[in-house]
């Protein structure tokens, strides 16, 4: 990838699968900190690059939300350190939830919190 021009890199990393997931989103979901850093550093991908089109909901979904929804805490930490906006929630079915909420809820629930009591 390093031997390709910036334009070629942008074309490759801007591609999506049939669900609109970008390479950064897939790397985040799989928990690959190394690939996330490569995409950000070597390919010029924006840390808040939103998915293109619908995935499991319609609206805006970021790599941070992708990582958090899969419990990839190291990637979540990396994306936040790299400037991901923790307030840029998924818009659509999960209106304006912080993207790290999927990581927080299982942790809280596993410690005996009743999520239905509030």
Protein Blocks (a to p, Z undefined) as FASTA:
>chain_A
ZZpcfklmmmmmmpccfkopafklmmmmnopaklmmmmmmmnopafklccehjfkbgcjd
dfklmmmmnopaklmmmmmmnopafklccehjkgoiafklmmmmmmmmmnopafkbZZ
